[in-house]
Amino acid sequence: MYVNRHYHIWSTVRWSRKPLVNSLFYSAAIIVLYEITDIPFSLPWQPISVIGIAVAFYLGFKNNSSYDRGWEARKIWGAIVNDSRSLTVGILSLPSAQVPFEWKKNFVFRHIAWVMALKHTMRKGKSWEHNSQIEKLVFTPYFKEEGLKGMDAELEKYLNSEEIKKLKSYNNIPIQILKDQSLALQKLEESGGITEYKHVWLQQLLARLIDNQGASERIKNFPFPRQYASTGLFINYIFCALIPFGLLDIFSQSESLHYWLTVPFSTIIIWIFFLVDRIGDYSENPFEAAYNDVPISSISRVIEIDLLEMLEEKDIPKPYPVENGFLM
């Protein structure tokens, strides 16, 4: 996620340089052919502008839908932060005479392991996502170094080797950790270490975490419908392909303007439409570790720090730094 006040204009140009360069050469090729041949290349601008209005509405719908997916993902992980704190406070407030501190510490450690496991699960690549794997994130070296270590390196901090080995036999590691948490509370209640009311409350917190995990998985595993994404791209290509012909009709009929002005104006218009489409395209998948995704690594680190401080641990990691304006 980019956290500086504004993107630099040249960063935006570099990010979208491919449609910018392609539109420049395409527009120039149209004008060169117009100049060296007798073929009438111009088309009336009015029907092209009608197509442009339809494309603009469609791109607006696509971008709004993509934004909703990203914002929902941020709310889900905000709820995970709150519920993680509530769960830890509830566990640490259990009577020390009945519940040993070591049990509480293991429970909280297991919850941190759940957060880390969920983070890595959300970072797994999907066929419809972009190729922005952690290995390629040169703009955030610290995050890249941490991410390359993988899930095991983070789980080893909070779980013993036997637990990790058992968890790795399952497809969904995070939900298995929450199951173990629920069973641990059940055993504690049966041994008389916790009241029935407190047991129910803590189980409800675990149920909320399960809901949050399921909501996060829904966004991760169900792509933005491909028919909308593909149709938006197709009609954008059609409209942008017609732009130079429509502008040529305008500029070639003007006494004060030269038809070569078609090239810069076509380039700018085509670039803007493809830039808007690209923004929506990169907002569809908020967990793929791209430039503008939900910073679940930083959120996970915040949870980790808060919970370790509640336990009064000494070895506490630092927050992820902002690197080149990005927080991952």
C-alpha positions as CSV (number, residue, x, y, z in Angstrom):
1,M,0.0,0.0,0.0
2,Y,1.3,3.4,-1.0
3,V,1.3,5.7,2.1
4,N,2.8,9.0,0.9
5,R,0.5,11.8,0.2
6,H,0.6,11.6,-3.6
7,Y,2.1,9.3,-6.2
8,H,4.8,11.1,-8.2
9,I,3.6,11.8,-11.8
10,W,6.6,10.0,-13.2
11,S,5.9,6.9,-11.1
12,T,2.4,6.8,-12.6
13,V,3.8,7.2,-16.1
14,R,6.4,4.4,-15.6
15,W,3.7,2.1,-14.1
16,S,1.5,2.7,-17.2
17,R,4.2,3.2,-19.8
18,K,3.2,0.3,-22.0
19,P,-0.3,1.7,-23.0
20,L,1.3,5.1,-23.3
21,V,4.0,4.0,-25.7
22,N,1.7,1.8,-27.7
23,S,-0.9,4.5,-28.1
24,L,1.8,6.9,-29.3
25,F,3.1,4.6,-32.0
26,Y,-0.4,3.5,-33.0
27,S,-1.6,7.1,-33.4
28,A,1.5,8.1,-35.3
29,A,1.1,5.1,-37.6
30,I,-2.5,6.1,-38.4
31,I,-1.4,9.7,-39.3
32,V,1.6,8.5,-41.4
33,L,-0.7,6.2,-43.4
34,Y,-3.1,9.1,-43.8
35,E,-0.3,11.3,-45.2
36,I,1.2,8.9,-47.6
37,T,-2.0,7.3,-49.0
38,D,-5.2,8.6,-50.4
39,I,-7.3,6.4,-48.2
40,P,-9.9,8.5,-46.1
41,F,-9.0,7.5,-42.6
42,S,-11.2,9.9,-40.7
43,L,-14.5,8.9,-39.0
44,P,-17.2,11.1,-37.6
45,W,-16.5,11.8,-33.9
46,Q,-20.1,11.8,-32.7
47,P,-20.6,7.9,-32.8
48,I,-17.2,7.4,-31.3
49,S,-17.9,9.7,-28.4
50,V,-21.1,7.7,-27.7
51,I,-19.0,4.6,-27.4
52,G,-16.6,6.5,-25.2
53,I,-19.5,7.4,-22.8
54,A,-20.5,3.7,-22.6
55,V,-16.9,2.7,-21.9
56,A,-16.5,5.4,-19.2
57,F,-19.7,4.2,-17.4
58,Y,-18.5,0.6,-17.6
59,L,-15.0,1.4,-16.3
60,G,-16.6,3.3,-13.5
61,F,-18.7,0.3,-12.5
62,K,-15.6,-1.9,-12.7
63,N,-13.5,0.4,-10.6
64,N,-16.2,0.9,-8.0
65,S,-16.6,-2.9,-7.6
66,S,-12.8,-3.4,-7.4
67,Y,-12.6,-0.7,-4.7
68,D,-15.4,-2.3,-2.7
69,R,-13.4,-5.6,-2.7
70,G,-10.3,-3.8,-1.3
71,W,-12.2,-1.8,1.2
72,E,-14.1,-4.9,2.5
73,A,-10.7,-6.7,2.8
74,R,-9.4,-3.8,4.9
75,K,-12.4,-3.9,7.2
76,I,-12.1,-7.6,7.7
77,W,-8.4,-7.3,8.8
78,G,-9.4,-4.4,11.0
79,A,-11.9,-6.7,12.7
80,I,-9.1,-9.3,13.1
81,V,-7.0,-6.7,14.9
82,N,-9.8,-5.8,17.3
83,D,-10.8,-9.4,18.0
84,S,-7.2,-10.5,18.5
85,R,-6.7,-7.9,21.2
86,S,-10.1,-8.8,22.8
87,L,-9.2,-12.5,22.8
88,T,-5.8,-11.9,24.4
89,V,-7.2,-9.6,27.1
90,G,-9.8,-12.2,27.9
91,I,-7.2,-14.9,28.2
92,L,-4.8,-12.9,30.3
93,S,-7.6,-11.9,32.7
94,L,-8.3,-15.5,33.6
95,P,-7.6,-16.1,37.3
96,S,-3.9,-17.0,37.8
97,A,-4.7,-19.4,40.6
98,Q,-6.7,-21.6,38.2
99,V,-4.9,-21.0,34.9
100,P,-1.1,-21.0,34.8
101,F,0.6,-18.2,32.9
102,E,2.4,-20.7,30.7
103,W,-1.0,-21.9,29.5
104,K,-2.1,-18.3,28.7
105,K,1.2,-17.7,26.9
106,N,0.9,-20.8,24.8
107,F,-2.7,-19.8,23.9
108,V,-1.6,-16.3,22.8
109,F,1.4,-17.7,20.9
110,R,-0.9,-20.0,19.1
111,H,-3.2,-17.1,18.1
112,I,-0.2,-15.2,16.7
113,A,0.7,-18.3,14.7
114,W,-2.9,-18.2,13.4
115,V,-2.5,-14.6,12.2
116,M,0.8,-15.5,10.5
117,A,-0.6,-18.6,8.9
118,L,-3.6,-16.6,7.6
119,K,-1.3,-13.9,6.2
120,H,0.7,-16.4,4.2
121,T,-2.4,-18.2,3.0
122,M,-3.7,-14.9,1.6
123,R,-0.4,-14.3,-0.1
124,K,-0.5,-17.5,-2.2
125,G,-0.7,-16.7,-5.9
126,K,-3.8,-17.4,-7.9
127,S,-4.1,-17.8,-11.7
128,W,-6.1,-14.6,-12.1
129,E,-3.7,-12.5,-10.1
130,H,-0.8,-10.5,-11.3
131,N,2.8,-11.8,-11.3
132,S,3.8,-9.6,-8.3
133,Q,5.3,-12.4,-6.2
134,I,7.4,-11.5,-3.1
135,E,10.6,-12.4,-5.0
136,K,9.9,-9.5,-7.4
137,L,9.1,-6.8,-4.8
138,V,12.4,-5.0,-5.1
139,F,10.7,-1.7,-4.0
140,T,10.3,-3.1,-0.4
141,P,13.6,-5.0,0.4
142,Y,12.8,-5.5,4.1
143,F,9.4,-7.1,3.3
144,K,10.9,-9.2,0.5
145,E,13.5,-10.6,2.9
146,E,10.9,-11.4,5.5
147,G,8.5,-12.9,3.0
148,L,11.0,-15.1,1.3
149,K,11.5,-17.0,4.6
150,G,8.0,-18.4,4.3
151,M,5.3,-19.5,6.7
152,D,7.4,-22.1,8.6
153,A,10.0,-19.5,9.8
154,E,7.2,-17.5,11.4
155,L,5.3,-20.4,12.9
156,E,8.5,-21.8,14.5
157,K,8.6,-18.7,16.7
158,Y,5.3,-19.6,18.3
159,L,4.6,-23.3,17.9
160,N,6.7,-26.4,18.6
161,S,8.0,-28.7,15.8
162,E,5.4,-31.3,16.6
163,E,2.5,-28.9,16.2
164,I,3.9,-27.5,13.0
165,K,4.4,-31.0,11.5
166,K,0.8,-31.9,12.4
167,L,-0.6,-28.7,10.9
168,K,1.3,-29.1,7.7
169,S,-0.7,-32.3,7.0
170,Y,-3.8,-30.2,6.6
171,N,-4.9,-28.1,3.6
172,N,-6.2,-25.2,5.7
173,I,-3.7,-24.5,8.5
174,P,-5.3,-21.4,9.9
175,I,-8.7,-23.1,10.6
176,Q,-6.9,-26.0,12.2
177,I,-5.2,-23.6,14.6
178,L,-8.5,-22.1,15.6
179,K,-9.9,-25.6,16.1
180,D,-7.0,-26.3,18.5
181,Q,-7.8,-23.0,20.3
182,S,-11.4,-24.0,20.7
183,L,-10.5,-27.5,22.1
184,A,-8.0,-25.9,24.5
185,L,-10.8,-23.7,25.9
186,Q,-13.1,-26.7,26.1
187,K,-10.6,-28.7,28.1
188,L,-10.0,-25.7,30.4
189,E,-13.7,-25.4,31.1
190,E,-14.1,-29.1,31.8
191,S,-11.2,-28.9,34.3
192,G,-13.0,-26.0,36.1
193,G,-10.3,-23.4,35.2
194,I,-12.8,-21.1,33.5
195,T,-16.5,-20.2,34.2
196,E,-19.2,-21.2,31.7
197,Y,-19.9,-17.6,30.9
198,K,-16.3,-16.7,30.1
199,H,-16.0,-19.9,28.1
200,V,-19.0,-19.0,26.0
201,W,-17.6,-15.4,25.5
202,L,-14.2,-16.6,24.4
203,Q,-15.7,-19.2,22.0
204,Q,-17.8,-16.4,20.5
205,L,-14.6,-14.5,19.8
206,L,-13.1,-17.5,18.1
207,A,-16.3,-17.8,16.0
208,R,-15.9,-14.2,14.9
209,L,-12.3,-15.0,13.9
210,I,-13.6,-17.9,11.9
211,D,-16.0,-15.6,10.2
212,N,-13.3,-13.1,9.5
213,Q,-11.1,-15.8,8.0
214,G,-13.9,-17.1,5.8
215,A,-14.6,-13.5,4.6
216,S,-11.0,-13.0,3.8
217,E,-10.9,-16.4,1.9
218,R,-14.0,-15.4,0.0
219,I,-12.3,-12.4,-1.5
220,K,-9.0,-14.3,-2.1
221,N,-10.5,-17.4,-3.7
222,F,-13.4,-15.8,-5.7
223,P,-12.0,-13.5,-8.4
224,F,-13.7,-10.4,-9.6
225,P,-16.1,-12.0,-12.2
226,R,-14.0,-12.5,-15.4
227,Q,-16.9,-11.6,-17.7
228,Y,-16.9,-8.0,-16.3
229,A,-13.1,-7.7,-16.3
230,S,-12.7,-9.1,-19.8
231,T,-15.6,-7.2,-21.3
232,G,-14.3,-3.9,-19.9
233,L,-10.9,-4.6,-21.5
234,F,-12.4,-5.5,-24.9
235,I,-14.6,-2.5,-25.2
236,N,-11.8,-0.3,-24.0
237,Y,-9.6,-1.6,-26.9
238,I,-12.4,-1.0,-29.4
239,F,-13.0,2.6,-28.3
240,C,-9.3,3.5,-28.1
241,A,-8.7,2.0,-31.5
242,L,-11.2,4.4,-33.0
243,I,-10.0,7.5,-31.2
244,P,-7.3,8.6,-33.8
245,F,-9.8,8.3,-36.6
246,G,-12.3,10.5,-34.8
247,L,-9.8,13.1,-33.9
248,L,-8.4,13.1,-37.4
249,D,-11.8,14.0,-38.6
250,I,-11.9,17.0,-36.3
251,F,-8.3,18.3,-36.8
252,S,-8.2,17.7,-40.6
253,Q,-11.3,19.9,-41.1
254,S,-10.0,22.7,-38.9
255,E,-8.2,25.7,-40.6
256,S,-6.3,26.6,-37.5
257,L,-5.3,23.1,-36.3
258,H,-3.0,20.6,-38.1
259,Y,-4.0,17.0,-38.4
260,W,-0.7,15.9,-36.8
261,L,-2.2,17.1,-33.5
262,T,-4.2,13.9,-33.6
263,V,-1.1,12.0,-32.4
264,P,-0.6,13.8,-29.0
265,F,-4.3,14.1,-28.2
266,S,-5.0,10.5,-29.1
267,T,-2.1,9.3,-27.0
268,I,-3.3,11.2,-24.0
269,I,-6.9,10.0,-24.3
270,I,-6.0,6.4,-24.9
271,W,-3.5,6.5,-22.0
272,I,-6.1,7.9,-19.6
273,F,-8.6,5.2,-20.4
274,F,-6.1,2.4,-20.1
275,L,-4.8,4.0,-16.9
276,V,-8.2,4.0,-15.4
277,D,-8.7,0.4,-16.5
278,R,-5.4,-0.6,-15.0
279,I,-6.2,1.0,-11.7
280,G,-9.3,-1.1,-11.4
281,D,-7.5,-4.2,-12.6
282,Y,-4.9,-3.9,-9.8
283,S,-7.6,-3.2,-7.2
284,E,-9.5,-6.4,-7.8
285,N,-7.2,-8.6,-5.7
286,P,-6.3,-6.9,-2.4
287,F,-4.0,-9.7,-1.0
288,E,-1.5,-10.3,-3.8
289,A,1.3,-8.1,-2.4
290,A,1.0,-5.5,-5.2
291,Y,1.5,-1.8,-5.0
292,N,-1.9,-0.8,-3.6
293,D,-3.1,-3.9,-1.8
294,V,-4.2,-4.2,1.8
295,P,-1.0,-4.2,3.9
296,I,-1.8,-7.5,5.7
297,S,1.9,-8.1,6.5
298,S,2.1,-4.8,8.4
299,I,-1.3,-5.4,10.1
300,S,-0.1,-8.9,11.2
301,R,3.0,-7.3,12.6
302,V,0.9,-4.8,14.6
303,I,-1.1,-7.7,16.1
304,E,2.1,-9.6,16.9
305,I,3.7,-6.6,18.6
306,D,0.5,-5.8,20.6
307,L,0.0,-9.3,21.8
308,L,3.7,-9.8,22.8
309,E,3.7,-6.5,24.7
310,M,0.6,-7.7,26.6
311,L,2.6,-10.8,27.5
312,E,5.5,-8.5,28.5
313,E,7.9,-10.4,26.3
314,K,11.3,-8.9,25.7
315,D,12.0,-10.1,22.2
316,I,9.5,-8.0,20.2
317,P,9.9,-7.4,16.5
318,K,9.8,-3.9,15.1
319,P,7.0,-2.6,12.8
320,Y,7.5,-3.0,9.1
321,P,9.2,0.2,7.8
322,V,7.8,2.4,5.0
323,E,10.1,1.7,2.0
324,N,10.0,3.9,-1.0
325,G,6.5,5.1,0.1
326,F,5.1,1.6,0.4
327,L,3.8,-0.4,3.4
328,M,3.2,-4.1,2.8
